[in-house]
């Protein structure tokens, strides 16, 4: 577990996960909050943050697991 967390915190994984998060999170925010955006209402900040955090966490975890399996070969 410590090894996985160490890999998640490497600059390469963080950079890659951030790129994925920006693309996927933006798409999710547009899809999930489209009505609020068109109506000129405020965006729900909690949903906005979750729409970016979930793809970041999934991408970072997946990247670290892939590196772990490459190292263990």
Secondary structure, DSSP 4 states (H G I P E B T S, - for coil): -HHHHHHHTSHHHHHHHHHHHHHHHHHHHHHHHHHHHHHTPPP-HHHHHHHHHHHHHHHHHHHHHHHHHHHT-
